[in-house]
Amino acid sequence: MGIISWIILGLPAGAAAGTLLPGRNPGGFIGTTLTGIAGAYAGGWISFRLLGRPVEKEFFALTTWGAAIGGSLVLLIGYRLLFGNSRD
């Protein structure tokens, strides 16, 4: 997958993670996209290193989307644990 595919995957993955974890999320549209891109990377890393299951490098593979959304959820939970749920 190229960089454009990661960006296109990042937006819906970050949005799905934000929907599954209600509350205020950092950064709006740009933050959601960046969270999704970083979450896709983190989800792939977690899947490979901790679960021993490499993620397919196909854009439409269900495991790719699951890892991206799961990684985004992990990043959002980590953000909220570090900085809280509100923007002061």
C-alpha positions as CSV (number, residue, x, y, z in Angstrom):
1,M,0.0,0.0,0.0
2,G,1.2,3.5,-0.8
3,I,1.0,6.7,1.2
4,I,-2.3,7.7,-0.5
5,S,-3.8,4.4,0.5
6,W,-2.7,4.9,4.1
7,I,-4.3,8.4,4.2
8,I,-7.5,7.1,2.6
9,L,-7.5,4.2,5.1
10,G,-6.7,6.6,8.0
11,L,-9.8,8.8,7.8
12,P,-12.5,6.1,8.1
13,A,-10.4,4.1,10.6
14,G,-10.0,7.1,12.8
15,A,-13.7,8.0,12.4
16,A,-14.8,4.5,13.2
17,A,-12.6,4.5,16.3
18,G,-14.0,7.9,17.4
19,T,-17.5,6.5,16.9
20,L,-16.8,3.4,19.0
21,L,-15.2,5.5,21.7
22,P,-17.6,8.4,22.2
23,G,-16.5,11.7,23.7
24,R,-14.2,14.5,22.5
25,N,-11.4,13.4,20.3
26,P,-8.3,15.5,19.6
27,G,-7.7,17.5,16.5
28,G,-11.0,17.4,14.5
29,F,-10.7,16.2,10.9
30,I,-6.9,16.4,10.7
31,G,-6.4,14.8,14.1
32,T,-8.9,12.0,13.2
33,T,-7.0,11.3,10.0
34,L,-3.6,11.3,11.7
35,T,-4.9,9.1,14.5
36,G,-6.3,6.6,11.9
37,I,-3.0,6.5,10.0
38,A,-0.9,6.1,13.1
39,G,-3.5,3.6,14.4
40,A,-3.2,1.5,11.2
41,Y,0.5,1.3,11.7
42,A,0.1,0.6,15.4
43,G,-2.6,-2.0,14.8
44,G,-0.4,-3.8,12.2
45,W,2.5,-3.8,14.6
46,I,0.4,-5.1,17.5
47,S,-1.0,-7.8,15.3
48,F,2.4,-9.0,14.1
49,R,4.4,-8.6,17.3
50,L,2.0,-9.5,20.0
51,L,-0.5,-11.8,18.3
52,G,1.9,-13.4,15.8
53,R,-0.5,-12.7,12.9
54,P,0.8,-10.4,10.1
55,V,-1.7,-8.1,8.5
56,E,-2.3,-8.5,4.8
57,K,-1.1,-5.5,2.7
58,E,-4.3,-5.3,0.7
59,F,-6.5,-2.2,1.0
60,F,-9.8,-4.1,1.0
61,A,-8.7,-6.9,3.4
62,L,-10.9,-7.2,6.5
63,T,-7.8,-7.8,8.7
64,T,-6.2,-4.5,7.4
65,W,-9.3,-2.5,8.4
66,G,-9.7,-4.4,11.7
67,A,-6.1,-3.7,12.6
68,A,-6.4,0.0,11.6
69,I,-9.5,0.5,13.7
70,G,-8.1,-1.5,16.6
71,G,-4.9,0.5,16.6
72,S,-6.8,3.8,16.4
73,L,-8.8,2.7,19.5
74,V,-5.6,1.9,21.3
75,L,-4.2,5.3,20.5
76,L,-7.4,7.2,21.5
77,I,-7.6,5.3,24.8
78,G,-3.9,6.1,25.5
79,Y,-4.5,9.8,24.6
80,R,-7.5,10.0,27.0
81,L,-5.5,8.3,29.8
82,L,-2.7,10.7,29.4
83,F,-4.6,14.0,28.8
84,G,-8.1,13.4,29.9
85,N,-11.4,13.5,28.0
86,S,-11.8,17.2,27.7
87,R,-10.2,20.1,25.9
88,D,-9.6,22.9,28.4
